[in-house]
């Protein structure tokens, strides 16, 4: 768990520092689609894994 938190923090701050907000405003549907697919899938898989 601490390794996952560290990875999230490192990736968030290193990748977020390179985001150009003008490009993000034009292509907002890409991150939204990834979140709509990835977040529920991650929650479902983690829930299923924790119950077994």
Protein Blocks (a to p, Z undefined) as FASTA:
>chain_A
ZZmmmmmmmmmmmmmmmpcfklmmmmmmmmmmmmmmmmmmmmmmmmmmmmZZ
